[in-house]
Amino acid sequence: MYVLSLAATIALLAVWIVYVVRSFFRQQDLSTRIGMPAEHFHWIMLTVGCVLLFFLIVGLTYQLAQALAARRYAVQQEEFLSNVTHEMKSPLAAIKLHAQTLQERDGITPDAQRMSLTFIVQQADRMVSLVDNVLESSRLLSSRRVPELKRVHLAAFFGPYFENAQPHAEASGVTLKTDVRTASDALSTEEALRRVMDNLIANAVRFSTKGGEVRCRVTDDEAMACVRIEVEDDGAGIPNKELPHIFDRFYQAGPRTDAHRRGTGLGLSIVAGLVREMHGTVRAFSQEGRPGSRFVIEIPALPAEPAR
């Protein structure tokens, strides 16, 4: 459709030029009536036609760009629905299997019962996390119900958080190394910080190989009056051409056949949205030819509270 419209536009331009050239004598009569030199009038007619058709081509190009963007977004939404279905189907199947095992009762040892119950709880938590991500992404997109930010002492938050996060990373065969060197407070909520770190660490673990390492650092940057949070892995990395898009909603880096390409494509967009609410910035770094990627968050550090 766009090619046909463009061809028609070019044809109109050609027809206009031929018409103006062939109607030179008519233009002379008209220019004489309005008191303008014929040669000037001739070039004005050509210019007006070219300008109008130029704007027509620009409008068609803009419409094409909008249509292609809408198509890409629709494809991403379809992939998102497919991924959400898959992500929910796996834990549901596991929960059903273990629940059926518990129903049998006969021959099930207490240890096996505890293991099944633990697994059911873990898979239920996984589903809750998935639903929470979908709801949080919807909230950020509509800018509704912006949470009330409070002063959070970051060292007090990150110490217990990393202790709880390490077993989850180790269960995937990845070592989580942490370094917390901050004495600052920031304007945020513990829930927002937890969601940001959960998504970044889960992303790093997913792209790491068994026996790999994920490094998290929280440090003060006194020169910039901010707190820097870094999450770094030694995984496959991110192609440079994809770096500008990885915080887009539904976007997933890498080819569709990549085994690491799973999930909903919401995690990094949620990270970016929550960091913006904290008045901070988030950037991604990856070097071609070298493994791994690094995410850097900078959020303003609050001035120390006056002594009472």
Contacts in CASP RR format, 6 or more apart in sequence:
PFRMAT RR
TARGET T0000
AUTHOR 0000-0000-0000
METHOD contacts of the structure
MODEL  1
MYVLSLAATIALLAVWIVYVVRSFFRQQDLSTRIGMPAEHFHWIMLTVGC
VLLFFLIVGLTYQLAQALAARRYAVQQEEFLSNVTHEMKSPLAAIKLHAQ
TLQERDGITPDAQRMSLTFIVQQADRMVSLVDNVLESSRLLSSRRVPELK
RVHLAAFFGPYFENAQPHAEASGVTLKTDVRTASDALSTEEALRRVMDNL
IANAVRFSTKGGEVRCRVTDDEAMACVRIEVEDDGAGIPNKELPHIFDRF
YQAGPRTDAHRRGTGLGLSIVAGLVREMHGTVRAFSQEGRPGSRFVIEIP
ALPAEPAR
2 60 0 8 1.000
2 63 0 8 1.000
2 64 0 8 1.000
2 67 0 8 1.000
5 60 0 8 1.000
6 57 0 8 1.000
6 60 0 8 1.000
9 53 0 8 1.000
9 56 0 8 1.000
9 57 0 8 1.000
9 60 0 8 1.000
12 53 0 8 1.000
12 56 0 8 1.000
13 49 0 8 1.000
13 50 0 8 1.000
13 53 0 8 1.000
16 49 0 8 1.000
16 50 0 8 1.000
16 53 0 8 1.000
17 46 0 8 1.000
20 27 0 8 1.000
20 42 0 8 1.000
20 45 0 8 1.000
20 46 0 8 1.000
20 49 0 8 1.000
24 38 0 8 1.000
24 42 0 8 1.000
27 38 0 8 1.000
27 41 0 8 1.000
27 42 0 8 1.000
27 45 0 8 1.000
28 38 0 8 1.000
28 41 0 8 1.000
30 41 0 8 1.000
31 37 0 8 1.000
31 38 0 8 1.000
31 40 0 8 1.000
31 41 0 8 1.000
31 42 0 8 1.000
32 38 0 8 1.000
34 41 0 8 1.000
73 250 0 8 1.000
76 249 0 8 1.000
76 250 0 8 1.000
76 251 0 8 1.000
77 250 0 8 1.000
79 250 0 8 1.000
79 252 0 8 1.000
80 250 0 8 1.000
80 264 0 8 1.000
80 265 0 8 1.000
80 266 0 8 1.000
83 262 0 8 1.000
83 263 0 8 1.000
83 264 0 8 1.000
83 265 0 8 1.000
84 130 0 8 1.000
84 134 0 8 1.000
84 264 0 8 1.000
86 262 0 8 1.000
87 130 0 8 1.000
87 262 0 8 1.000
87 263 0 8 1.000
87 264 0 8 1.000
88 127 0 8 1.000
88 130 0 8 1.000
91 123 0 8 1.000
91 124 0 8 1.000
91 126 0 8 1.000
91 127 0 8 1.000
92 123 0 8 1.000
92 127 0 8 1.000
94 119 0 8 1.000
94 120 0 8 1.000
94 123 0 8 1.000
95 120 0 8 1.000
95 123 0 8 1.000
95 124 0 8 1.000
98 116 0 8 1.000
98 117 0 8 1.000
98 119 0 8 1.000
98 120 0 8 1.000
99 116 0 8 1.000
99 120 0 8 1.000
101 108 0 8 1.000
101 112 0 8 1.000
101 116 0 8 1.000
102 108 0 8 1.000
102 113 0 8 1.000
102 116 0 8 1.000
102 117 0 8 1.000
108 116 0 8 1.000
129 198 0 8 1.000
130 264 0 8 1.000
132 195 0 8 1.000
133 199 0 8 1.000
133 264 0 8 1.000
133 266 0 8 1.000
133 267 0 8 1.000
133 270 0 8 1.000
134 264 0 8 1.000
134 266 0 8 1.000
136 195 0 8 1.000
136 270 0 8 1.000
136 274 0 8 1.000
137 249 0 8 1.000
137 266 0 8 1.000
137 267 0 8 1.000
137 269 0 8 1.000
137 270 0 8 1.000
139 145 0 8 1.000
140 269 0 8 1.000
140 270 0 8 1.000
140 273 0 8 1.000
140 274 0 8 1.000
141 249 0 8 1.000
146 277 0 8 1.000
147 189 0 8 1.000
147 191 0 8 1.000
147 192 0 8 1.000
147 277 0 8 1.000
148 189 0 8 1.000
149 187 0 8 1.000
149 188 0 8 1.000
149 189 0 8 1.000
149 277 0 8 1.000
149 278 0 8 1.000
150 187 0 8 1.000
150 188 0 8 1.000
150 189 0 8 1.000
151 185 0 8 1.000
151 186 0 8 1.000
151 187 0 8 1.000
151 302 0 8 1.000
151 305 0 8 1.000
152 185 0 8 1.000
152 186 0 8 1.000
152 187 0 8 1.000
152 188 0 8 1.000
152 189 0 8 1.000
152 190 0 8 1.000
152 193 0 8 1.000
153 185 0 8 1.000
154 180 0 8 1.000
154 182 0 8 1.000
154 184 0 8 1.000
154 185 0 8 1.000
154 186 0 8 1.000
154 193 0 8 1.000
154 218 0 8 1.000
154 227 0 8 1.000
155 180 0 8 1.000
155 182 0 8 1.000
155 183 0 8 1.000
155 218 0 8 1.000
157 190 0 8 1.000
157 193 0 8 1.000
158 178 0 8 1.000
158 180 0 8 1.000
158 182 0 8 1.000
158 218 0 8 1.000
159 178 0 8 1.000
159 180 0 8 1.000
161 193 0 8 1.000
161 194 0 8 1.000
161 197 0 8 1.000
162 176 0 8 1.000
162 178 0 8 1.000
162 180 0 8 1.000
162 216 0 8 1.000
165 176 0 8 1.000
165 197 0 8 1.000
165 198 0 8 1.000
165 201 0 8 1.000
166 176 0 8 1.000
166 178 0 8 1.000
168 205 0 8 1.000
169 175 0 8 1.000
169 176 0 8 1.000
169 201 0 8 1.000
169 205 0 8 1.000
169 214 0 8 1.000
170 176 0 8 1.000
172 205 0 8 1.000
172 208 0 8 1.000
173 210 0 8 1.000
173 211 0 8 1.000
173 212 0 8 1.000
174 204 0 8 1.000
174 205 0 8 1.000
174 208 0 8 1.000
174 210 0 8 1.000
174 211 0 8 1.000
174 212 0 8 1.000
174 213 0 8 1.000
174 214 0 8 1.000
175 211 0 8 1.000
175 212 0 8 1.000
175 213 0 8 1.000
175 214 0 8 1.000
176 201 0 8 1.000
176 205 0 8 1.000
176 213 0 8 1.000
176 214 0 8 1.000
176 216 0 8 1.000
177 213 0 8 1.000
177 214 0 8 1.000
177 215 0 8 1.000
177 216 0 8 1.000
178 215 0 8 1.000
178 216 0 8 1.000
178 217 0 8 1.000
179 215 0 8 1.000
179 216 0 8 1.000
179 217 0 8 1.000
179 218 0 8 1.000
179 219 0 8 1.000
180 217 0 8 1.000
180 218 0 8 1.000
181 217 0 8 1.000
181 218 0 8 1.000
181 219 0 8 1.000
181 220 0 8 1.000
182 218 0 8 1.000
182 219 0 8 1.000
182 220 0 8 1.000
182 227 0 8 1.000
183 220 0 8 1.000
184 220 0 8 1.000
184 227 0 8 1.000
184 301 0 8 1.000
184 302 0 8 1.000
185 301 0 8 1.000
185 302 0 8 1.000
185 304 0 8 1.000
185 305 0 8 1.000
186 227 0 8 1.000
186 278 0 8 1.000
186 299 0 8 1.000
186 300 0 8 1.000
186 301 0 8 1.000
186 302 0 8 1.000
187 278 0 8 1.000
187 279 0 8 1.000
187 299 0 8 1.000
187 300 0 8 1.000
187 302 0 8 1.000
188 278 0 8 1.000
188 299 0 8 1.000
192 274 0 8 1.000
192 277 0 8 1.000
192 278 0 8 1.000
195 270 0 8 1.000
195 274 0 8 1.000
196 270 0 8 1.000
196 271 0 8 1.000
196 274 0 8 1.000
196 275 0 8 1.000
196 297 0 8 1.000
197 216 0 8 1.000
197 229 0 8 1.000
197 231 0 8 1.000
199 267 0 8 1.000
199 268 0 8 1.000
199 270 0 8 1.000
199 271 0 8 1.000
200 231 0 8 1.000
200 271 0 8 1.000
200 295 0 8 1.000
201 214 0 8 1.000
201 216 0 8 1.000
201 231 0 8 1.000
203 267 0 8 1.000
203 268 0 8 1.000
204 214 0 8 1.000
204 231 0 8 1.000
204 232 0 8 1.000
204 233 0 8 1.000
204 235 0 8 1.000
204 293 0 8 1.000
204 295 0 8 1.000
205 214 0 8 1.000
205 233 0 8 1.000
206 260 0 8 1.000
206 262 0 8 1.000
207 233 0 8 1.000
207 235 0 8 1.000
207 236 0 8 1.000
207 237 0 8 1.000
207 260 0 8 1.000
207 292 0 8 1.000
207 293 0 8 1.000
208 214 0 8 1.000
208 233 0 8 1.000
208 234 0 8 1.000
208 235 0 8 1.000
209 234 0 8 1.000
209 235 0 8 1.000
212 233 0 8 1.000
212 234 0 8 1.000
212 235 0 8 1.000
213 233 0 8 1.000
213 234 0 8 1.000
214 231 0 8 1.000
214 232 0 8 1.000
214 233 0 8 1.000
215 230 0 8 1.000
215 231 0 8 1.000
215 232 0 8 1.000
215 233 0 8 1.000
216 229 0 8 1.000
216 230 0 8 1.000
216 231 0 8 1.000
216 232 0 8 1.000
217 228 0 8 1.000
217 229 0 8 1.000
217 230 0 8 1.000
217 232 0 8 1.000
218 227 0 8 1.000
218 228 0 8 1.000
218 229 0 8 1.000
218 230 0 8 1.000
219 227 0 8 1.000
219 228 0 8 1.000
219 230 0 8 1.000
220 227 0 8 1.000
220 228 0 8 1.000
220 301 0 8 1.000
221 227 0 8 1.000
221 228 0 8 1.000
221 298 0 8 1.000
224 298 0 8 1.000
225 300 0 8 1.000
225 301 0 8 1.000
226 280 0 8 1.000
226 298 0 8 1.000
226 299 0 8 1.000
226 300 0 8 1.000
226 301 0 8 1.000
227 298 0 8 1.000
227 299 0 8 1.000
227 300 0 8 1.000
227 301 0 8 1.000
228 296 0 8 1.000
228 297 0 8 1.000
228 298 0 8 1.000
229 296 0 8 1.000
229 297 0 8 1.000
229 298 0 8 1.000
229 299 0 8 1.000
230 294 0 8 1.000
230 295 0 8 1.000
230 296 0 8 1.000
230 297 0 8 1.000
231 294 0 8 1.000
231 295 0 8 1.000
232 292 0 8 1.000
232 293 0 8 1.000
232 294 0 8 1.000
232 295 0 8 1.000
233 292 0 8 1.000
233 293 0 8 1.000
233 294 0 8 1.000
234 291 0 8 1.000
234 292 0 8 1.000
235 291 0 8 1.000
235 292 0 8 1.000
235 293 0 8 1.000
236 258 0 8 1.000
236 260 0 8 1.000
236 291 0 8 1.000
236 292 0 8 1.000
237 286 0 8 1.000
237 291 0 8 1.000
237 292 0 8 1.000
237 293 0 8 1.000
238 246 0 8 1.000
238 253 0 8 1.000
238 284 0 8 1.000
238 286 0 8 1.000
238 293 0 8 1.000
239 253 0 8 1.000
239 254 0 8 1.000
239 286 0 8 1.000
239 288 0 8 1.000
240 286 0 8 1.000
240 288 0 8 1.000
242 253 0 8 1.000
242 254 0 8 1.000
243 284 0 8 1.000
243 285 0 8 1.000
243 286 0 8 1.000
245 251 0 8 1.000
245 253 0 8 1.000
246 253 0 8 1.000
246 268 0 8 1.000
246 284 0 8 1.000
247 268 0 8 1.000
247 269 0 8 1.000
247 271 0 8 1.000
247 272 0 8 1.000
247 282 0 8 1.000
247 284 0 8 1.000
248 269 0 8 1.000
249 265 0 8 1.000
249 266 0 8 1.000
249 269 0 8 1.000
250 264 0 8 1.000
250 265 0 8 1.000
250 266 0 8 1.000
250 269 0 8 1.000
251 265 0 8 1.000
251 268 0 8 1.000
251 269 0 8 1.000
252 261 0 8 1.000
252 263 0 8 1.000
252 265 0 8 1.000
253 261 0 8 1.000
254 260 0 8 1.000
254 261 0 8 1.000
255 261 0 8 1.000
268 284 0 8 1.000
271 282 0 8 1.000
271 295 0 8 1.000
271 297 0 8 1.000
272 282 0 8 1.000
275 281 0 8 1.000
275 282 0 8 1.000
275 297 0 8 1.000
275 299 0 8 1.000
278 299 0 8 1.000
278 300 0 8 1.000
279 299 0 8 1.000
279 300 0 8 1.000
280 297 0 8 1.000
280 298 0 8 1.000
280 299 0 8 1.000
280 300 0 8 1.000
281 297 0 8 1.000
281 298 0 8 1.000
282 295 0 8 1.000
282 296 0 8 1.000
282 297 0 8 1.000
282 298 0 8 1.000
283 295 0 8 1.000
283 296 0 8 1.000
284 293 0 8 1.000
284 294 0 8 1.000
284 295 0 8 1.000
284 296 0 8 1.000
285 293 0 8 1.000
285 294 0 8 1.000
285 295 0 8 1.000
285 296 0 8 1.000
286 292 0 8 1.000
286 293 0 8 1.000
286 294 0 8 1.000
END
